[in-house]
Amino acid sequence: MTDSATIKLRIPSQDLQQFSLFQLDDDAARAWARGLPITNTQSVVQQLRQALGDLNQIKLTPEKRYLIIEALRPNLEVAMSNLARRYLNQPLIMPEEPRQMAEMADSLCALIATGYSIVAIEAIQQKDAVRDTNPARLACEAIQRALVFNSRRLLQTLQLYRPVELNGWLTLHQLYALAEAQGLESLPVAEPLAGATTIAGCYAQALVLGCCKPNQLRQSDLAAIYRGLQDWGGLVALQKPPQAEGIFLVNLDSDQPPLYSSVYEEPQGEQCRYINTQALITHLQSLFESDGNKDISFDKDTRLPHNTLGHLIKSLGSMSLRNFNRISSPHPLWVSIGLSAAHYHLAGGRVFEQLLYGNDYLPQAMDRVATNPFLAHQESGDQWQKANPEEDVDRDEVPAESAAIEELEHQIPVDEQTLTALLTEEDAELPAEDRYPVFKVQLANASPGGYCLEWNAGLPGDTRTGDIVSLKEEKNQDWVVAVIRWVSQLEHARTLVGLELLSPRAKPYGAQIQLKTGEKTLPMRVLLLPEIKLVGQPHTLITPRAGFSERQRITLIGEGEEYYIQLQRQITATGSFSQFDFRYIKQMGEVLGESKHGGAVHSPYDSLWSKI
């Protein structure tokens, strides 16, 4: 190990005179941690924060500090997992309590990452004080763990669509620079936790998160990418200029995320590294092509959707810059969220059944159970059994050691008819205006390709990137179709939402999938985006995310209209919808009609009809 590199890592001064929580050794730390009230997450977090904060300010040998932090880490992992359940999958503008949970998790990550950074720096500076292990190995493991927890802070920040805090990127860069200066970046780490097995691979996890357009992804997608990079991080090569090449470049002395190398304006000095993702892209493409539109499952809770894998390949393999300038606009927009809402508004305020069967349509009597108490199904059975359902449980079948109620996991096969019914099921008791509300949203700026909106707390909280949006300007009566492409949480409680315009026109239809048995499914909502020859955009079909796939034959129906199409290539897909290219199919009657009116003598169907 050498000491020549100048590293810009900030650590607190070790000037605390007394540590009162436990005796300063790993056994005492482990015993103290076992006594924490595990059912009270906030109390555990507060005590861990105090312990780690004090440890970071008291003088210890690198070995002892490392062992104590390792003894506390399992409890910290449990606390952070409990906190994550309370701040993830929240509204875009988080309520106060989840926001506090997120801040507590971030502070825990920051404190333990600082502790490992102190170990690494002191193991390098005070090699002679390390007695029972190799100083290089201790420094290597400490840097890798510091990178892991700083990367998890980055992941959380990106999941909440917030800007990375000051010096956040600089800390990651400098930890890697420290390892590189000591020749430790490629050494294997025996217990890598949630990171890659080398420092370089672990650093690549954070870099790729910064390269993959994270504000366009959902929280679960980011978590899945991060998990995948635990295995794939070693495929990313960090290379020095000028011989190296790569779409992305990072400056280890900066507080900036990776940038496109072609737009990097400063001289590419010794502190710059190209991020070569070619081997990673090749591996991801093989996964993309071999799995046949299947998701990649890492464990029961983490899976990488096929469309997200495609997004990752595209964002890492090509440079994407803004094509249009944004123009500030103070005007509001009228916005409605979801495919069903878009379908309703594009149909002129008609519900699905009216679009299919006409404005005078009324459901059959058996379908109006919700409003007819005499048609409701009367359940039979023992009334006492209903009053005491817990008595139905056979106590002998329940294991005595099952202290907690665990979520039951069932794999229930669903046929296409049932799936269609589930997809089309809605709360019919609500008026259409309540089912498909319209919100007035302030427009921040606009471009020919889309809009940037200022979201507020009164808007739907379950909105996600990839959701279909229907919108119209204040002076325009026509609804257009867009998709939420990115979300960004700014300071002063401002939330910006970026919309990409899919089509200035769209026509709603019902779609029936033609099954192999010859039957058809119940109609489902779809939107037909017409061809725009001026920009070379073909006609496409927007469908629900589930149920539709390439090569399916579809019947499009509307009031007085019926078309037969076949889905071709899936152009794009998000967590909410799919978009397909398609071709029209002529039915036998149309072919015969064309032959008759066209005067064709030798129709291919002539011999068939002569034999009937």
N, C-alpha and C positions, 0 to 999 in steps of 0.2 A: 504494500500500500504506500502511496505517496501523499504528500501534503501540499502539493504545489498549486492546486486549483483554488481559485477564489470563488466561494459559494455564498449566495445571498439568502441564506436561511435565517429566519428570525426565531429565536427561542427565548423564553423568559429567564431572568436572572435567578440563580439558585441561592436566594438570600433568606429563605424561611428558616427560623431558628429551631422550631419544634414541630413535630408531627404527632398529633394526639389520637388519631383514630385507631391505630393498631401498631404493634411492633414492626419495625421496618425489615421484614423478611417475607418470603413468598408463602410460607406455611401460615403465618399470622394473617396475611392478606387473604388467603383462601378461606380461613376460618371466619374472618370478619365478613366476607362476601356471602358465606353460607347463612349468616344470621340476618341478611337483608330481608325485608318483608316482600316476598315475591308477588303477593297479590295486590300490592299497592305500587303500581308502576311509577307514579310521580315521586313517591318517597324514595324508591330505589334510585331513580335518576338523580334526584337532589343529592343523595349521599355519595353516589359514584362521582358526580361532578365535583363535590368537595374533595373527595379522596384523590382524584386525578389532578385537580388543580393544585392541591398542596404538594403532591408528589413532584409535579413539574417545577416546583420552586424550592425544593430542598436538596441538599447535596447528597449524592449517592454514587457508588461506583456503577459503571455501565451495566455490569452483570446483574447486580442486585436490583437496579431499576427495571431492567428487562424482565426478570423473574417475577417481580411484584406486579407489573403491568399484565403479564401473561396470566397471572393468577386471577386478576380482576376481569379479564377480557370475556370469559364465558357469560358472566352476569350482565356485562354491558351488551353483549350480543342479544340476549333475551330481552333486555329492556328496549333496545332499539327495534327489535321485531314487534314488540307490543305497541310501541309508539307508531310504527309505520302503518299499522292497521287503522289508526285513528286520524292520520293526515293524508293518506292516499285515497284516491277515488272520491274526492270531495268536489263541491262546486268549484267552478273556475275562480270565483272570488271566495276564498275560504272563510268560514266563520272563525271567530276569535279562538275558540278552544283548539280546533285542529291546527291553527296557525302556531299556537303555543307549543303543541306537541312536536311540530316540525322544527321549531327553534331549539327545543330541548334535545332532539335527536342530532341536530347539526352541531350543537355545542359538545355533546358526548364524543362525536366523531373527531371534532377539532382537538379536544383535550387528549384523547388517546393517541391521535396522530402526532401531536406535539411531543408526547412522552417518548414515542418510538424515535422521533427525530433527534431528541436529546441523546438517547442511547447511541444512535448511529454516529453523531458528531463526536461524542466523548469517547466512543470506542476507537475512533480514528485518531483523535488528539491525545488520548491517554492509553495507548496500547499497553504500556507496562502495568496498568492497573487491572487489566483483564487477566485473571489467573486460571480459571477452570475451563476455558474454551478458547478457540482461536479468535483473535480480535477481528479478523477479516470476516469470518463466518458470522459473528455477532453483528457486525456492521451491516452485512448483507441482509440478514433476516430482519433487522430493525428498519432498514430502508424499505424493504419490500412491504412490511406491515404499515409503515407510514404512508406509502403509496396506496395501499389497499384502502385505508380509512379516508385519505384525502380524495381518492377516486369515488368512494361511496358518498362523500359530501357532494361531489360534482354530480353524481347520478341523482341524488335527491333534489339538488337545485334545478337540474334539467327537467325532472319529473314534475316539478311545481312551476315550470315555465318562468323561472326567475333569472335575472342576470347573475353571473358568477361574481362572488364578492371580490373586493379589492385584494390583490395578491394571491387569489385562489389558483390561477394558472401558474403564476410564478413559483409558488411552492412546489407544485407538481414537477415543473421543469427543472428546478434546482435540486430536488431529490434525485432525479435521474442523472443530472450533471455530476452530483456528488458520487453516485455509484460508478459512473463512467470514468471519472477522474481516478478512482481507486481500482478500476479494472474488475468491478463486481457485477456489471450489468447482465452478464450471460451465465453466471453461476447458478446452479439449481438450488431452490429452497425446499427443504424437506417437507414443511407443513405450510403450504401457500395460502391457507384460509380460503377466501373467496376470490383470490387473485390468480394470475398465471404463475407458473413455476419458476420464472426468472423475473428479475427487476425490469428488463427490457420489455418482456411480455406484459407485465403488470402495468407499466407506463403506457403501453400501446392500448390497453383497455380504455384509459382515459382519453387518449388522443383520438381514437376512432369514434368515441361518443361525441367529441367535438366536431368531427368531420361529417357525421351522418345526418345533418340537418335535424337535430333533436327536437326543435320546436314544431316539427311536422308530425311527430310520433306521439302515440298514447303512452301513458305511464307504464302499462304492462309491456308494451313493445320495447321501451327503453330498458326495462329490467331484463327482458329476454335477450336483447342484444348484449347487454353487459355480461349476462351469464354465459352466452355463447363465446364471447371474447376471452373468457377464462380459458377456454380450450384453443381458441384461434389466435390469441395474441402473439404467439411465437411466429406466426406467418407474416407479421408486419416487420419490415426492415427499416431501421433508422440509419441513414447514411449521410456522411459529410459531403458538402460540395467541394470542388466543382464536378467531380466525376459522377456523382450520384444523380438520380432523377426521380421524379415523383410528382403527382398532381398537387400534393400538399407539402407544406414546409412549416417548420416551427422554429422559433427563436428561443433558445434556452434562457436567455437573459431578459426576456420580455414577460409581461403579464397578459399575453394574448393567446387565444386559442390557435389551433392550426389554421393557416391561411393557404389560399391557392398560390402555388409557387410562381405562376405566371404574372400575378398582380402584386407580388412582393416588391416594394419600391426601394428598400434599403439595400446596401451592399451585403452580399451573402458571405459573412465571415465565419470564423471558427465556431461561433456559438450557434450557427444554423444547422438544422438536420432536415434532410428530405425524408418524408414518410412514404416509403414504397409499399403500396398495398396490392401489388400485382399478384403475389402468391395467395394472399387472402381472397382476392376477387375470384381467382381461378377455382379455389376450393369452394367458395360460396356458389359459384355458377354450377359446379358439379352437383352440389346439394339441390340447387333450384331445379335442375333438369332431371335429376334422377328420382325425386320424390313424388312427381306427378301431382302437383298442387297440394301436397300434404304439409301440415305444419311440422316443425321440428320440436319435439318434446325433450326437455332436459330433465324434468322431474314432474310430479303430478301437479305442481303449482306454476310451472314456468314452461311456456311454449312460445316459439317464434312463428308467427303466422307466415304463410307462404308469400303474401303480398308485402309484408314487412321485409322479408328476405330480399325480394326484388328491389324494394326501396334502398336497402343497404348496398346492394350491388351497384345500383345506379348512382347513388350519392358518392361512393368511394371511387367509382371508375370514370366519372366524367365531370367536367367543370360546368356549373350552372350559375349564370349571372342573370340579374334582372334585365328583362328586355324593354321595359317601359318605365318612364319616369313617373313618380307619384306626384299628384297635384293635391294640395290641401283643399279640403272642402268642409264648410260648416254645416252642410245640409244633412238632415236625418234620412235614414232608410227604414223601410218597413220590412221586417224579417220574420220568417216562420221556420222552425227547426224540424227536420225529419222528412223522410221520403213520403210518409202518409200525408203530412201537412202540405208538402209541395204538390202532391197529386190533387188534393182537395182544392187548393187555390188555382192551380192551372186548369182545373175542370170548371172554373167559374163559380166556385163556392158550392159545388154539388158533391154529395157523399158518393162513395164508391158504387153503391148499388144504383143510384140515379144515373151515373155515367154509363153503367153497363146496360140498364134496362129502361131508361127514360126517367124524366122528372116526376112522373106520376106513380113511380114504383112504390109498393108497400110490401114488406116482408110477409111471408106466409104465416098463418096463425101459429104454427108450431115453432116458428122462429121468434115469436114475440113473447116468449115466456117471461122475460124480465118485467114486462108491463102488464101481464095477465096472471094474477095469483092463482086462478083456477086451473092453469095449465102447468103450474110448477110441479116438479116431481116430488111426491110425498114419500119420504124415507120411512122405512119400516124397521122395527127392531125394538129391543128392550129399552124403555125410557131410562131405567136406572143405569143401564150400560152407558147411555149417552151422558148421564150426569156424572159418572165416575169412570171416565175412559182409562184412567191409569190402572184400574183394577183388571184390565184386559192383559196386562203385561205379566208374563210368566216369570216370576222372580228367580226360579231355578235356572232360567236360560241366560240370565244376566251375570257376567263375571263379577265376583266380589271386588276385584281390584279396580273395576272401572269407576274411579272417583269422579271423573269429569265426563260430561256429555260430549261425545265426538260426532263430527259430521259424518253421516252415512253416505257412502259412495255407491251409486248404482249406475250401471251401464244399461240403459233402456233403449232397445232398438225402436226407431220411429220410421214408419213407412212414409212415402211421399205425400199421400193424402192427408195423414195426420200432421205432417210438417207444414203443409199448406194451410191447414186449419189454424194451427198455432200462429203462423206468420200473419194471417189475416184477422185474427181475433182482436177485438178492440172493446173498449168500454162504451157500448152503444147507448147506455142510459144517459150519458152526458150529451148536451147539445153540441153540434158541430163546431160552433164558435169557441167552445171551451176545449174541445178535443184538439183543435188546430189553431191555437192562439197566435195573434200577430203582435210583434213587439216593435216599438219605436226605438231605434238605436242611433246614437250619434255617429256620423261618419267622420273619421279622422282624415283620411285621404283616399284618393281613387286613382286608378290607372286603367288603360284599355283592357288589361287582363284581370282586373278584380278590384276589391275594396279592402280597406283597413278600417275596422270598427272599434269603437271604444265600448267595451262591455261594462255592464254595471250589475249591482247585486240583485236587481229586480228581474234579471233575465234567467232563462232555464239553467239550473245548476248542473244538470247531467250532460251538458253539451261537451262533445269531445272532438278532437281533430279527426277528419275523415267523415264527419256528418254532412248529409245533404242539407242545403239551405235554399229556400225560395225567398226572393227579395224583390222589392221594387222601389224606385225612387219616388219622392213625394209628388212630383208632377207627372208621373207616368203610371198608367193603369195596367201595364203589362208586367206579369211576373217573369223573372228570369231564374235560372237554376245555377247554383254555385256549390262549392264544397269548402269546408273549413280546412285550410292547409296548415296553418300554424297558429300558435298561441304564445303570447309573451306577457309575463307579469312585470310591470315596471314599478319604479318607486312611486310613493305618494298614492298607492292603492289603484293605480291605473292598470287596466288589463286590455291589451290589444289583441284582436282576432283578425287574422288574414283570410280573406275569401278569394278563391280562384273561380272565375266565371267559366262554367262548363258550356253553356249555350244561351244565346239571347232568346231562344224560342224552345219550347218543349211541348209535347202533346201527351196527355195521360191516357193510358190504356189499362185494361185488365189482361193478364197473361195466363194462359192455361198450358201447362206442360203436358205434351203427349207422351204417355207412358208406353212401355214396351208391350203391355197387355192390350193396347188399343184404347184404353180409357184416358180421360183427361183429369187433371187435378182441378180443384176449385180455383177460380180466378184470383190472381195476386196483383198488387199494384206495380206498374212499371211506367217508366217515362221514355218516350221516344224522342231522341235529340236529332232533328233533321240535318241533312247534309248541308254544308256551307261551302259551295264550290269556290268562292272567292279566296278562301284560305286553305282549300284542300282538305277540309274536315269531312269525313264520311258520316253517314247516318249511324247512330249507335243506340243501344238500349241500356237504360239504367234499371237494374233489378235489385231486389233484396240480396243481402250477402249470402244467405243460405238458400239451397234448393235449386239454384240455376248453375249450369255448367256448359262448357263448350260442346258443340255438336247436338245439343238438344233441339227438338222441333217444338215450336211454340205457336199457339194460336193467340193473336192479338185481337181483342174484342172491345168495342165501344158501342155507343148507341147508334145502331144502323150500320156498323162497320165490322168487318172481320177480315183479318189478314193472316197468312201462314208464313212463318219465317223459320229459319234455322240459325241458331247462335253459332258464330264462328270463333274468332280469337277473343279471349278475354283481354281487353286493353288495359284495364286497371282495376284495382280492388282496394277497399279500405275495410275497416272494422264494421262499416255500416252498409255498404253497397258494393255492387260489382257493375262494371261497364263492359258491354260486349259489342263487337262488330257483328253484323248479321246479313243474311241474304234472304230475299223473298222467294217463296216456293209457290209454283203454280199448281193448282189442283186440277184434277182430271176434267172437271167441267169447264174450266177456263181454257185448257188446251183444246178441247173439242170445239168450244165456241170460237176460238181463234182460227181453227182449221176450217170451220164452216164459213165464217165471214171472209176469210182470206182466199177461199176458193181452192184450197189445196185438195188435189185429187187423191194422192197417196198418203193419207194420214196413217201414222204408226198404229192407230187404234182401229183402223178399218177391219183388219182380219179378226180382231178380237170381237167386235160387235157382230160380225157376220156369222160367228159360231155360237152366239148366245141364243 
